[in-house]
Amino acid sequence: MMHAIKSMKLNRSMLKKRKLKSKDDVYGTKNVTELYFKKSTQRDIARIRKKMFIQKEKEKRHMIYAVIATIIFFFILYLLLIP
């Protein structure tokens, strides 16, 4: 119990020593960052859209295969547990 009292006193004494007056002292001043964005051509945008479309179609196909495999798995499990 004595240790708890000592640590509480130490924590309170440390709180009194703070000299922070404002939010800027705590968080620091704001730094403005400027972002540089690369300019894309119409050809680049079309290529990216095509890639996204192909990837989306692949994800749809994978989802359909997963659903079919799950249905087949549960059907086989059902057939094995019924008899």
Number of C-alpha atoms within 10 A of each C-alpha: 5 7 8 9 10 10 11 12 12 11 11 10 11 10 10 8 8 8 8 9 8 9 9 10 10 9 8 9 9 7 6 6 6 6 6 6 6 6 7 8 8 9 9 11 11 11 11 12 12 12 12 12 12 12 12 12 12 12 12 12 11 12 12 12 12 12 11 11 12 12 12 12 12 11 11 11 11 11 10 9 7 6 5
